[in-house]
Amino acid sequence: MPERYVLARWPHGPQQRIYSPSTVVEDYFTAGQEYAVDEFVNRCREALRIASDRVQAAYGFPCSNAARSLALVERNAARYPAGEVTVEGIEA
């Protein structure tokens, strides 16, 4: 599957490289765009669920790396709950 990485900068925080096993994240994020933390987390949940479902359909099991990425997103959202998350890029 064509994997992608979303490069996100948390408000007053670190950059995070978010793994997706699918290009579906390109439908949810745009490089240079800022998203409120809650909106960013919700977009991650939906995009990574769809990506993991695609892995499940192709290989018979969900993507554990997508689940790990989402857990890290949720952890960062708890640390940096206010402000905007900036998508700095999407990498192949």
N, C-alpha and C positions, 0 to 999 in steps of 0.2 A: 504494500500500500504506500502511496506517496505521503510520507510524513512531513510535517511542518513544525516550526517553532515560532511562537509569538514572543517577541521581546517587549516586555512591559516594564515601565518605571512606576513604582509605587510613590504616592505623595510623601515627600520628605523621607523617602526610603530607598531601598536597593532596586536594582534591575532584576527581573526574574525572566528566565527562559522557560517558556511553557511548551511542553511537548504535546503534539497531537499526531495520532497515527493516520490522519486524513487531512485533505485540503479543505474540509468544511470550515475550518477556522477563518479562511479567507472570506467567507460569507458573513462572518460575525464581527470581524475586526478590520480596521483600515490603518495602515501606517500613518503616523502623525496625528491620529485622532485621540482625543481625551474622552474618558468615560468616568462618570461618578463611580466610586468604589462598588456600591451595590449593583449598579448596572453592569459593571465589568464582571463581577462575580457571577451574576445571572447569565450573562452571555457565555462565560467559560463553562458553567454547568451544562447549558444546553448544547453548545458546540462539542464539548468533550464527551457528552452522553451519546450524541449522534455518531461521533467518530468511533467510540468504543462499540456501539451497536453495529457499525459497519465491519469492525474486526470480528465481532461475534458471528455475524452472518457469513463472513468469508472463512473463518478458521474454527468456529465452534466454541470460542471462549472470548470473554471481554478483554479489553486492553488494560492490563494492570498499570502500565506507565501513564496512561491517561488518567486513571484514578489517582495515582500518585501526584501528578501535576495539579489536579483539582484540589487535593488535600493541601498542597503547598499554597495554592491561590487562596484558599479559605483561611489558612494560617496567617498569611500576609494581610488579608482583609481585616482580621481581628487586631493585628498590630497597627495598621494604618487605616482606620475606619472612615476618616474624613478626607475630603479632597478628591482629586482626579487622578486616575491611572492613565498614563500616556503609553500608547502603543508605539514603540520606537521602530518597529519593523516586523516583518514576517519572513522567516528564512526557510529554505528547503533543506 
